[in-house]
């Protein structure tokens, strides 16, 4: 299964990059809570729409068997 994800754009005001990266790492490990945290909005953060779409995509994937 190929995943062509290339990262997020940096927005003027976006989600805190460290918080998003930490949550995505937990999600990849299968240890993330059921819903994403309320990421802080900061200057030069990740594009919010892109992060929201990626989190939704990853949560929709079937878990490991």
MODELLER restraints for C-alpha pairs under 7 A, 6 or more apart:
rsr = mdl.restraints
at = mdl.atoms
rsr.add(forms.Gaussian(group=physical.xy_distance, feature=features.Distance(at['CA:8:A'], at['CA:46:A']), mean=5.87, stdev=0.5))
rsr.add(forms.Gaussian(group=physical.xy_distance, feature=features.Distance(at['CA:8:A'], at['CA:47:A']), mean=6.33, stdev=0.5))
rsr.add(forms.Gaussian(group=physical.xy_distance, feature=features.Distance(at['CA:8:A'], at['CA:50:A']), mean=6.43, stdev=0.5))
rsr.add(forms.Gaussian(group=physical.xy_distance, feature=features.Distance(at['CA:9:A'], at['CA:46:A']), mean=5.90, stdev=0.5))
rsr.add(forms.Gaussian(group=physical.xy_distance, feature=features.Distance(at['CA:9:A'], at['CA:47:A']), mean=5.57, stdev=0.5))
rsr.add(forms.Gaussian(group=physical.xy_distance, feature=features.Distance(at['CA:10:A'], at['CA:44:A']), mean=5.70, stdev=0.5))
rsr.add(forms.Gaussian(group=physical.xy_distance, feature=features.Distance(at['CA:10:A'], at['CA:45:A']), mean=5.52, stdev=0.5))
rsr.add(forms.Gaussian(group=physical.xy_distance, feature=features.Distance(at['CA:10:A'], at['CA:46:A']), mean=4.75, stdev=0.5))
rsr.add(forms.Gaussian(group=physical.xy_distance, feature=features.Distance(at['CA:10:A'], at['CA:47:A']), mean=5.69, stdev=0.5))
rsr.add(forms.Gaussian(group=physical.xy_distance, feature=features.Distance(at['CA:11:A'], at['CA:44:A']), mean=5.28, stdev=0.5))
rsr.add(forms.Gaussian(group=physical.xy_distance, feature=features.Distance(at['CA:11:A'], at['CA:45:A']), mean=5.58, stdev=0.5))
rsr.add(forms.Gaussian(group=physical.xy_distance, feature=features.Distance(at['CA:11:A'], at['CA:46:A']), mean=5.74, stdev=0.5))
rsr.add(forms.Gaussian(group=physical.xy_distance, feature=features.Distance(at['CA:11:A'], at['CA:47:A']), mean=5.06, stdev=0.5))
rsr.add(forms.Gaussian(group=physical.xy_distance, feature=features.Distance(at['CA:12:A'], at['CA:43:A']), mean=5.54, stdev=0.5))
rsr.add(forms.Gaussian(group=physical.xy_distance, feature=features.Distance(at['CA:12:A'], at['CA:44:A']), mean=4.84, stdev=0.5))
rsr.add(forms.Gaussian(group=physical.xy_distance, feature=features.Distance(at['CA:12:A'], at['CA:45:A']), mean=6.85, stdev=0.5))
rsr.add(forms.Gaussian(group=physical.xy_distance, feature=features.Distance(at['CA:13:A'], at['CA:41:A']), mean=6.29, stdev=0.5))
rsr.add(forms.Gaussian(group=physical.xy_distance, feature=features.Distance(at['CA:13:A'], at['CA:42:A']), mean=5.40, stdev=0.5))
rsr.add(forms.Gaussian(group=physical.xy_distance, feature=features.Distance(at['CA:13:A'], at['CA:43:A']), mean=4.51, stdev=0.5))
rsr.add(forms.Gaussian(group=physical.xy_distance, feature=features.Distance(at['CA:13:A'], at['CA:44:A']), mean=5.56, stdev=0.5))
rsr.add(forms.Gaussian(group=physical.xy_distance, feature=features.Distance(at['CA:13:A'], at['CA:45:A']), mean=5.79, stdev=0.5))
rsr.add(forms.Gaussian(group=physical.xy_distance, feature=features.Distance(at['CA:14:A'], at['CA:41:A']), mean=5.18, stdev=0.5))
rsr.add(forms.Gaussian(group=physical.xy_distance, feature=features.Distance(at['CA:14:A'], at['CA:42:A']), mean=5.55, stdev=0.5))
rsr.add(forms.Gaussian(group=physical.xy_distance, feature=features.Distance(at['CA:14:A'], at['CA:43:A']), mean=6.38, stdev=0.5))
rsr.add(forms.Gaussian(group=physical.xy_distance, feature=features.Distance(at['CA:14:A'], at['CA:44:A']), mean=6.23, stdev=0.5))
rsr.add(forms.Gaussian(group=physical.xy_distance, feature=features.Distance(at['CA:14:A'], at['CA:45:A']), mean=3.96, stdev=0.5))
rsr.add(forms.Gaussian(group=physical.xy_distance, feature=features.Distance(at['CA:14:A'], at['CA:46:A']), mean=4.85, stdev=0.5))
rsr.add(forms.Gaussian(group=physical.xy_distance, feature=features.Distance(at['CA:14:A'], at['CA:47:A']), mean=5.16, stdev=0.5))
rsr.add(forms.Gaussian(group=physical.xy_distance, feature=features.Distance(at['CA:14:A'], at['CA:48:A']), mean=5.49, stdev=0.5))
rsr.add(forms.Gaussian(group=physical.xy_distance, feature=features.Distance(at['CA:15:A'], at['CA:39:A']), mean=5.68, stdev=0.5))
rsr.add(forms.Gaussian(group=physical.xy_distance, feature=features.Distance(at['CA:15:A'], at['CA:40:A']), mean=5.64, stdev=0.5))
rsr.add(forms.Gaussian(group=physical.xy_distance, feature=features.Distance(at['CA:15:A'], at['CA:41:A']), mean=4.71, stdev=0.5))
rsr.add(forms.Gaussian(group=physical.xy_distance, feature=features.Distance(at['CA:15:A'], at['CA:42:A']), mean=6.04, stdev=0.5))
rsr.add(forms.Gaussian(group=physical.xy_distance, feature=features.Distance(at['CA:15:A'], at['CA:45:A']), mean=4.80, stdev=0.5))
rsr.add(forms.Gaussian(group=physical.xy_distance, feature=features.Distance(at['CA:15:A'], at['CA:46:A']), mean=5.00, stdev=0.5))
rsr.add(forms.Gaussian(group=physical.xy_distance, feature=features.Distance(at['CA:15:A'], at['CA:47:A']), mean=6.67, stdev=0.5))
rsr.add(forms.Gaussian(group=physical.xy_distance, feature=features.Distance(at['CA:15:A'], at['CA:48:A']), mean=5.88, stdev=0.5))
rsr.add(forms.Gaussian(group=physical.xy_distance, feature=features.Distance(at['CA:16:A'], at['CA:39:A']), mean=6.30, stdev=0.5))
rsr.add(forms.Gaussian(group=physical.xy_distance, feature=features.Distance(at['CA:16:A'], at['CA:40:A']), mean=5.50, stdev=0.5))
rsr.add(forms.Gaussian(group=physical.xy_distance, feature=features.Distance(at['CA:16:A'], at['CA:41:A']), mean=5.95, stdev=0.5))
rsr.add(forms.Gaussian(group=physical.xy_distance, feature=features.Distance(at['CA:16:A'], at['CA:42:A']), mean=5.67, stdev=0.5))
rsr.add(forms.Gaussian(group=physical.xy_distance, feature=features.Distance(at['CA:16:A'], at['CA:45:A']), mean=5.12, stdev=0.5))
rsr.add(forms.Gaussian(group=physical.xy_distance, feature=features.Distance(at['CA:16:A'], at['CA:46:A']), mean=6.63, stdev=0.5))
rsr.add(forms.Gaussian(group=physical.xy_distance, feature=features.Distance(at['CA:17:A'], at['CA:45:A']), mean=5.57, stdev=0.5))
rsr.add(forms.Gaussian(group=physical.xy_distance, feature=features.Distance(at['CA:17:A'], at['CA:46:A']), mean=5.86, stdev=0.5))
rsr.add(forms.Gaussian(group=physical.xy_distance, feature=features.Distance(at['CA:19:A'], at['CA:39:A']), mean=6.49, stdev=0.5))
rsr.add(forms.Gaussian(group=physical.xy_distance, feature=features.Distance(at['CA:23:A'], at['CA:32:A']), mean=6.73, stdev=0.5))
rsr.add(forms.Gaussian(group=physical.xy_distance, feature=features.Distance(at['CA:26:A'], at['CA:32:A']), mean=4.68, stdev=0.5))
